[in-house]
Amino acid sequence: MTDSLVAGAVETVQSHLHPVPSYDLTDHPVPTGREEVWRFTPLKRLRGMLDGEPSDGHLKWDAHVPSGVTVGEISTVTAAELGETLPADRPSALAVANAGGAVLIDVPAETELTEALVVRLSGAAADDLVWGHIVVRLGRHAKATVVFEHSGSARYSATTSVLVGDNAKLDLVSLQLWDDDAVHLGQVGVRVGRDAHVRSFQATLGGDLVRIIENFEYAGPGGELEAFGLYFVDAGQHIEHRLFIDHNQPHTKSNAVYKGGLQGEGAHSVWVGDVLIRQAAEGIETFETNRNLVLTDGCRADSVPNLEIETGEIVGAGHASATGRFDDEQLFYLQSRGVTEDEARRLVVHGFFADIIKKIKVAEVEARLLAAVEAELAQTVGANPSSPVLA
């Protein structure tokens, strides 16, 4: 496939943290680790996924599809003709090249779903190599909640393109609940239509290495994006979330809030948030926030917020980042009112994550994530009371 299929649809991205998107693999050479966009990722742990080896492997799909929605297979050429977002790195380009077509999830114009569309994808073995290609299309004035849940184990590389029509409203949820030996490289590209509203939520609590790229752009003025994220990193895990928000249209809005917890020797989180405000993007508002809570010694949290501003005619733009340990005053306050030390720590961590989880507005998903956070805490809080951080 070449970019000629979508000639004229791609504008060169003037960003030092975001490569020019392209289907052509020659535009995405094998990284060495010295590139800015790859310098945090332990390439040896990708286990050959950058080589592009063909594979017949698949994840098991279990989908709850509400009435009015169609789910079916389309060709790679058809996906391009639909105007999907293009691959921005080598893993996503390989996914398009090797997946043998795409799955199209189509919500027609004017359709308002009263229940969530849930797709559960599970892998069978850590050595299985799986390439994935998904297109989600939401028509004009449509309203939907779409949930992707990943579990089991595999080497999974996928690209998901989300096309949101004018005046549509989409809640997009992606859960990475992999077994400890899974590797997941994913790109999610979202195009927000004129006066459309997108709420995106990413939660990563499993896997050996998970690297999720989220690219957002606007197809017209008035679009609004809310991007939320949660990650919990255990000993030896590498979890990396990278956001690129391209304000390429005037009078658009974006707000990104990501929170992470880390525990155990060698736990490593990476959050990179890059917002590009083009010359044409007058009257926009944007803010991005990343918070990390370190629960034990031996962890590393890299947090890199960026603003690239090409016009001064904006309403506002800003970013914030912080990494810290438990707040001793909060713990003292709770203990002074009869709460045990272990329970006080649980309450602090739950409070840290709860405001993010409650934004999902899918009761079943919220309950599962709260339980998953509790399970993660059980590994440290109470189980290791002598920890120098927790003591």
RODO-2510 file (C-alpha; in nm, 4 decimals, decimal comma):
residues 391
     n   res          X          Y          Z
     1     m     0,0000     0,0000     0,0000
     2     t     0,1147     0,3545    -0,0687
     3     d     0,0035     0,6940     0,0475
     4     s    -0,1303     0,7630    -0,3040
     5     l    -0,4505     0,5942    -0,1879
     6     v    -0,5174     0,8986     0,0229
     7     a    -0,3342     1,1594    -0,1801
     8     g    -0,3794     1,5095    -0,0479
     9     a    -0,5181     1,3916     0,2858
    10     v    -0,1908     1,4042     0,4760
    11     e    -0,0369     1,7288     0,5954
    12     t     0,3253     1,7220     0,7041
    13     v     0,3351     1,7263     1,0821
    14     q     0,5663     1,9959     1,2115
    15     s     0,6471     1,8242     1,5382
    16     h     0,9793     1,6939     1,6660
    17     l     0,7999     1,4290     1,8727
    18     h     0,5705     1,2888     1,6048
    19     p     0,6927     1,1278     1,2803
    20     v     0,5106     1,1998     0,9555
    21     p     0,2387     0,9315     0,9223
    22     s     0,2724     0,6936     0,6295
    23     y     0,1781     0,3462     0,5124
    24     d     0,5234     0,3064     0,3557
    25     l     0,7551     0,0985     0,5737
    26     t     1,0594     0,2765     0,4318
    27     d     0,9354     0,5861     0,6120
    28     h     0,9544     0,3917     0,9401
    29     p     1,3022     0,2341     0,9622
    30     v     1,3865    -0,0136     1,2355
    31     p     1,4601     0,1978     1,5441
    32     t     1,7943     0,1858     1,7200
    33     g     1,6754     0,3313     2,0492
    34     r     1,8536     0,6603     1,9907
    35     e     1,5489     0,8210     1,8269
    36     e     1,3549     1,0635     2,0443
    37     v     1,0318     0,8665     2,0071
    38     w     1,2010     0,5373     2,0996
    39     r     1,4597     0,6341     2,3594
    40     f     1,2533     0,5153     2,6570
    41     t     1,1473     0,1796     2,5079
    42     p     1,3572    -0,1343     2,5826
    43     l     1,3732    -0,2646     2,2256
    44     k     1,5165    -0,6064     2,3163
    45     r     1,1986    -0,6874     2,5059
    46     l     0,9883    -0,6498     2,1889
    47     r     1,0974    -1,0017     2,0899
    48     g     1,1277    -0,9498     1,7152
    49     m     0,8049    -0,7533     1,6678
    50     l     0,9828    -0,4811     1,4719
    51     d     1,1035    -0,7306     1,2097
    52     g     0,7616    -0,7590     1,0490
    53     e     0,7406    -1,1367     1,0327
    54     p     0,4071    -1,2485     0,8786
    55     s     0,1785    -1,4448     1,1055
    56     d    -0,1544    -1,6256     1,0930
    57     g    -0,2067    -1,5660     1,4639
    58     h    -0,5310    -1,4140     1,5879
    59     l    -0,6797    -1,2995     1,9126
    60     k    -1,0096    -1,4498     2,0179
    61     w    -1,2925    -1,2001     1,9655
    62     d    -1,5966    -1,1922     2,1925
    63     a    -1,8134    -0,8953     2,0974
    64     h    -2,1366    -0,7595     2,2387
    65     v    -2,2793    -0,5632     1,9455
    66     p    -2,5931    -0,3539     2,0113
    67     s    -2,8700    -0,3402     1,7530
    68     g    -2,8025    -0,1029     1,4660
    69     v    -2,4252    -0,1535     1,4633
    70     t    -2,2467    -0,3574     1,1975
    71     v    -1,9159    -0,5366     1,2422
    72     g    -1,7424    -0,6915     0,9435
    73     e    -1,4175    -0,7426     0,7582
    74     i    -1,2933    -0,4993     0,4943
    75     s    -0,9834    -0,4889     0,2784
    76     t    -0,6781    -0,2794     0,3563
    77     v    -0,7540    -0,0679     0,0481
    78     t    -1,1104    -0,0051     0,1648
    79     a    -0,9833     0,1052     0,5060
    80     a    -0,7624     0,3617     0,3338
    81     e    -1,0504     0,4792     0,1130
    82     l    -1,2590     0,5382     0,4255
    83     g    -0,9983     0,7951     0,5263
    84     e    -0,8547     0,6104     0,8243
    85     t    -0,5761     0,7703     1,0261
    86     l    -0,2346     0,6652     0,8963
    87     p     0,0393     0,4703     1,0778
    88     a     0,2749     0,6988     1,2672
    89     d     0,5412     0,4446     1,3601
    90     r     0,6863     0,1150     1,2422
    91     p     0,4690    -0,1193     1,4548
    92     s     0,1451     0,0372     1,3295
    93     a     0,2641     0,0325     0,9685
    94     l     0,3570    -0,3349     1,0074
    95     a     0,0152    -0,4059     1,1558
    96     v    -0,1581    -0,2604     0,8490
    97     a     0,0757    -0,4441     0,6135
    98     n     0,0451    -0,7840     0,7831
    99     a    -0,3087    -0,7970     0,9215
   100     g    -0,4597    -0,9040     0,5882
   101     g    -0,7426    -0,6525     0,6062
   102     a    -0,9296    -0,4703     0,8787
   103     v    -1,2331    -0,5096     1,1006
   104     l    -1,4820    -0,2263     1,0537
   105     i    -1,7112    -0,1341     1,3432
   106     d    -1,9729     0,0950     1,1933
   107     v    -2,2227     0,3044     1,3908
   108     p    -2,4542     0,4719     1,1365
   109     a    -2,5458     0,8395     1,1376
   110     e    -2,8185     0,9457     1,3835
   111     t    -2,7789     0,6214     1,5824
   112     e    -2,7775     0,6584     1,9616
   113     l    -2,6684     0,3455     2,1468
   114     t    -2,8251     0,2905     2,4890
   115     e    -2,5707     0,0233     2,5871
   116     a    -2,1966    -0,0102     2,5411
   117     l    -2,0476    -0,1925     2,2442
   118     v    -1,7905    -0,4221     2,4091
   119     v    -1,5160    -0,6117     2,2256
   120     r    -1,3091    -0,8574     2,4306
   121     l    -0,9836    -0,9706     2,2702
   122     s    -0,7833    -1,2470     2,4357
   123     g    -0,4529    -1,4118     2,3477
   124     a    -0,3596    -1,7763     2,4045
   125     a     0,0209    -1,7795     2,4354
   126     a     0,3064    -1,5362     2,4886
   127     d     0,4922    -1,6552     2,1765
   128     d     0,1958    -1,5996     1,9423
   129     l     0,2515    -1,3050     1,7074
   130     v    -0,0697    -1,1238     1,6150
   131     w    -0,1197    -0,8272     1,3827
   132     g    -0,4384    -0,6242     1,4267
   133     h    -0,6144    -0,3580     1,2169
   134     i    -0,9425    -0,2045     1,3354
   135     v    -1,1494     0,0863     1,2038
   136     v    -1,4275     0,2406     1,4131
   137     r    -1,6622     0,4762     1,2275
   138     l    -1,9235     0,6865     1,4043
   139     g    -2,1665     0,8676     1,1742
   140     r    -2,2968     1,2245     1,2003
   141     h    -2,5034     1,2982     1,5122
   142     a    -2,4455     0,9440     1,6406
   143     k    -2,3763     0,8640     2,0063
   144     a    -2,1946     0,5539     2,1322
   145     t    -1,9718     0,3964     2,3961
   146     v    -1,7134     0,1510     2,2579
   147     v    -1,5018    -0,0652     2,4897
   148     f    -1,1990    -0,2763     2,3921
   149     e    -1,0679    -0,5166     2,6543
   150     h    -0,7389    -0,7043     2,6088
   151     s    -0,6481    -1,0088     2,8187
   152     g    -0,4511    -1,3317     2,8079
   153     s    -0,1115    -1,3304     2,6422
   154     a     0,0401    -1,2659     2,2996
   155     r     0,2822    -1,0489     2,1085
   156     y     0,0184    -0,8105     1,9758
   157     s     0,0785    -0,5169     1,7441
   158     a    -0,2269    -0,3271     1,6261
   159     t    -0,3537    -0,0040     1,4782
   160     t    -0,7006     0,1280     1,5532
   161     s    -0,8449     0,4155     1,3515
   162     v    -1,1448     0,6007     1,4954
   163     l    -1,3431     0,8330     1,2681
   164     v    -1,5962     1,0480     1,4512
   165     g    -1,8549     1,2312     1,2428
   166     d    -1,9775     1,5866     1,2826
   167     n    -2,1788     1,6541     1,6000
   168     a    -2,1247     1,2941     1,7142
   169     k    -2,0404     1,1867     2,0690
   170     l    -1,8089     0,8952     2,1431
   171     d    -1,6825     0,7417     2,4661
   172     l    -1,3863     0,5197     2,3719
   173     v    -1,2456     0,2862     2,6378
   174     s    -0,9425     0,0576     2,6020
   175     l    -0,8361    -0,1788     2,8796
   176     q    -0,4967    -0,3539     2,8774
   177     l    -0,5428    -0,6328     3,1339
   178     w    -0,2825    -0,8692     2,9896
   179     d    -0,1013    -1,1542     3,1629
   180     d     0,2463    -1,0684     3,2880
   181     d     0,4282    -1,2084     2,9812
   182     a     0,2349    -1,0240     2,7066
   183     v     0,3782    -0,7541     2,4782
   184     h     0,1397    -0,5001     2,3255
   185     l     0,2318    -0,2289     2,0761
   186     g    -0,0722    -0,0227     1,9814
   187     q    -0,1600     0,2920     1,7917
   188     v    -0,4991     0,4572     1,8343
   189     g    -0,5681     0,7357     1,5853
   190     v    -0,8783     0,9499     1,6434
   191     r    -1,0198     1,2114     1,4064
   192     v    -1,2734     1,4374     1,5798
   193     g    -1,5443     1,5796     1,3543
   194     r    -1,6839     1,9310     1,3501
   195     d    -1,8547     2,0079     1,6844
   196     a    -1,8036     1,6447     1,7886
   197     h    -1,7150     1,5383     2,1432
   198     v    -1,4794     1,2481     2,2184
   199     r    -1,4008     1,1063     2,5610
   200     s    -1,1089     0,8629     2,5461
   201     f    -0,9999     0,6394     2,8327
   202     q    -0,6934     0,4132     2,8497
   203     a    -0,6217     0,1764     3,1410
   204     t    -0,3111    -0,0426     3,1507
   205     l    -0,2585    -0,2818     3,4414
   206     g    -0,0951    -0,5848     3,2827
   207     g     0,1666    -0,7069     3,0403
   208     d     0,5440    -0,7310     3,0383
   209     l     0,5738    -0,4366     2,7980
   210     v     0,2867    -0,2202     2,6764
   211     r     0,3422     0,0808     2,4497
   212     i     0,0283     0,2700     2,3462
   213     i     0,0423     0,5602     2,1001
   214     e    -0,2633     0,7902     2,0849
   215     n    -0,2907     1,0435     1,8039
   216     f    -0,5765     1,2925     1,7965
   217     e    -0,6658     1,5419     1,5230
   218     y    -0,9691     1,7476     1,4236
   219     a    -1,1736     1,7383     1,1038
   220     g    -1,3393     2,0763     1,1662
   221     p    -1,3878     2,3599     1,4159
   222     g    -1,5681     2,3079     1,7449
   223     g    -1,4378     1,9593     1,8205
   224     e    -1,3725     1,8684     2,1834
   225     l    -1,1470     1,5963     2,3249
   226     e    -1,1158     1,4619     2,6783
   227     a    -0,8384     1,2036     2,7160
   228     f    -0,8077     1,0150     3,0430
   229     g    -0,5666     0,7414     3,1423
   230     l    -0,4682     0,5130     3,4267
   231     y    -0,1750     0,2748     3,4612
   232     f    -0,0363     0,0600     3,7425
   233     v     0,3172    -0,0684     3,6949
   234     d     0,4582    -0,3662     3,8858
   235     a     0,8137    -0,4943     3,9314
   236     g     0,9903    -0,5359     3,5970
   237     q     0,7013    -0,4001     3,3899
   238     h     0,7428    -0,1315     3,1255
   239     i     0,4267     0,0653     3,0490
   240     e     0,4469     0,3552     2,8042
   241     h     0,1726     0,5934     2,6961
   242     r     0,2419     0,8567     2,4302
   243     l    -0,0144     1,1182     2,3254
   244     f    -0,0053     1,3523     2,0289
   245     i    -0,2882     1,6058     2,0117
   246     d    -0,2841     1,7978     1,6844
   247     h    -0,4887     2,1174     1,7091
   248     n    -0,5142     2,1653     1,3338
   249     q    -0,8520     2,3432     1,3400
   250     p    -0,9672     2,6661     1,5094
   251     h    -1,1917     2,6786     1,8164
   252     t    -1,1171     2,3240     1,9293
   253     k    -1,0576     2,1983     2,2837
   254     s    -0,8573     1,9247     2,4518
   255     n    -0,7937     1,8151     2,8082
   256     a    -0,5703     1,5179     2,8950
   257     v    -0,5379     1,3726     3,2458
   258     y    -0,3258     1,0620     3,3099
   259     k    -0,2438     0,9043     3,6458
   260     g    -0,0070     0,6200     3,7262
   261     g     0,0970     0,4101     4,0239
   262     l     0,4293     0,2258     4,0460
   263     q     0,5532    -0,0475     4,2785
   264     g     0,8358    -0,2988     4,2788
   265     e     1,1965    -0,3136     4,1651
   266     g     1,2369    -0,2124     3,8010
   267     a     0,8818    -0,0830     3,7513
   268     h     0,9058     0,1752     3,4727
   269     s     0,6349     0,4060     3,3420
   270     v     0,6647     0,6496     3,0534
   271     w     0,4145     0,9212     2,9738
   272     v     0,4791     1,1608     2,6864
   273     g     0,2149     1,4190     2,6021
   274     d     0,2719     1,6440     2,3008
   275     v     0,0259     1,9132     2,1923
   276     l     0,0814     2,0869     1,8592
   277     i    -0,1071     2,4140     1,8070
   278     r    -0,0879     2,5060     1,4406
   279     q    -0,1087     2,8556     1,2958
   280     a    -0,4652     2,7891     1,1836
   281     a    -0,5756     2,6781     1,5312
   282     e    -0,6852     3,0139     1,6663
   283     g    -0,9168     3,0282     1,9663
   284     i    -0,8265     2,6824     2,0986
   285     e    -0,8019     2,5625     2,4587
   286     t    -0,5778     2,2797     2,5757
   287     f    -0,4314     2,1418     2,8967
   288     e    -0,2506     1,8194     2,9836
   289     t    -0,1717     1,6690     3,3242
   290     n     0,0284     1,3677     3,4357
   291     r     0,0521     1,2492     3,7979
   292     n     0,2546     0,9518     3,9240
   293     l     0,2370     0,7947     4,2694
   294     v     0,5438     0,5920     4,3687
   295     l     0,4605     0,3212     4,6225
   296     t     0,7995     0,1523     4,6743
   297     d     1,1678     0,2052     4,6086
   298     g     1,3244     0,0883     4,2811
   299     c     1,0678     0,2486     4,0470
   300     r     1,1172     0,4975     3,7651
   301     a     0,8557     0,7320     3,6207
   302     d     0,9411     0,9380     3,3113
   303     s     0,6922     1,2177     3,2442
   304     v     0,7415     1,4477     2,9461
   305     p     0,4701     1,7077     2,8711
   306     n     0,5213     1,9297     2,5650
   307     l     0,3515     2,2253     2,3990
   308     e     0,4439     2,3286     2,0448
   309     i     0,2703     2,6579     1,9703
   310     e     0,2650     2,8213     1,6265
   311     t     0,0072     3,0943     1,6990
   312     g    -0,0512     3,3279     1,9902
   313     e    -0,4206     3,3712     1,9146
   314     i    -0,5402     3,1082     2,1608
   315     v    -0,7674     3,1041     2,4651
   316     g    -0,5266     2,9049     2,6779
   317     a    -0,2661     2,6271     2,6837
   318     g    -0,0772     2,4606     2,9637
   319     h     0,0592     2,1442     3,1145
   320     a     0,1499     1,9985     3,4533
   321     s     0,3469     1,6961     3,5704
   322     a     0,4310     1,5588     3,9147
   323     t     0,5790     1,2410     4,0599
   324     g     0,5761     1,1742     4,4339
   325     r     0,5177     0,9359     4,7210
   326     f     0,2380     0,9061     4,9756
   327     d     0,1212     1,2283     5,1327
   328     d     0,2154     1,1893     5,5005
   329     e    -0,0430     1,4479     5,6053
   330     q    -0,3232     1,2523     5,4432
   331     l    -0,2096     0,9333     5,6134
   332     f    -0,1777     1,1075     5,9507
   333     y    -0,5271     1,2579     5,9159
   334     l    -0,6846     0,9191     5,8447
   335     q    -0,4933     0,7390     6,1198
   336     s    -0,5851     1,0083     6,3706
   337     r    -0,9476     0,9134     6,3093
   338     g    -0,9003     0,5465     6,3812
   339     v    -0,8195     0,4159     6,0315
   340     t    -0,5460     0,1533     6,0325
   341     e    -0,2218     0,2289     5,8523
   342     d    -0,2757    -0,0278     5,5766
   343     e    -0,6343     0,0807     5,5172
   344     a    -0,5265     0,4460     5,5146
   345     r    -0,2794     0,3712     5,2360
   346     r    -0,5455     0,1880     5,0370
   347     l    -0,7831     0,4804     5,0746
   348     v    -0,5189     0,7274     4,9561
   349     v    -0,4426     0,5225     4,6436
   350     h    -0,8096     0,4587     4,5691
   351     g    -0,8738     0,8317     4,6010
   352     f    -0,5828     0,8982     4,3643
   353     f    -0,7392     0,6813     4,0916
   354     a    -1,1111     0,7049     4,1684
   355     d    -1,1822     1,0347     3,9927
   356     i    -1,0340     0,8952     3,6707
   357     i    -1,2173     0,5617     3,6913
   358     k    -1,5527     0,7276     3,7549
   359     k    -1,5249     0,9179     3,4281
   360     i    -1,5734     0,5944     3,2305
   361     k    -1,9459     0,5826     3,3126
   362     v    -1,9724     0,2108     3,2347
   363     a    -2,0569     0,0496     3,5679
   364     e    -1,9155    -0,2937     3,4848
   365     v    -1,5856    -0,1493     3,3650
   366     e    -1,5540     0,0816     3,6649
   367     a    -1,6089    -0,2093     3,9037
   368     r    -1,3502    -0,4244     3,7259
   369     l    -1,0872    -0,1505     3,7351
   370     l    -1,1443    -0,0741     4,1033
   371     a    -1,1046    -0,4459     4,1761
   372     a    -0,7899    -0,4581     3,9614
   373     v    -0,6385    -0,1644     4,1505
   374     e    -0,7200    -0,3366     4,4795
   375     a    -0,5491    -0,6542     4,3560
   376     e    -0,2399    -0,4540     4,2622
   377     l    -0,2329    -0,2877     4,6032
   378     a    -0,2564    -0,6236     4,7784
   379     q     0,0897    -0,7019     4,6441
   380     t     0,2434    -0,4136     4,8362
   381     v     0,0155    -0,2623     5,0982
   382     g     0,0035    -0,4988     5,3923
   383     a     0,2035    -0,7645     5,2092
   384     n     0,5271    -0,5685     5,2591
   385     p     0,4786    -0,3465     5,5638
   386     s     0,8534    -0,3051     5,6102
   387     s     0,8929    -0,1251     5,2765
   388     p     1,0956     0,1941     5,3312
   389     v     0,8376     0,3935     5,1385
   390     l     0,5271     0,2456     5,2954
   391     a     0,6612     0,2298     5,6495
***
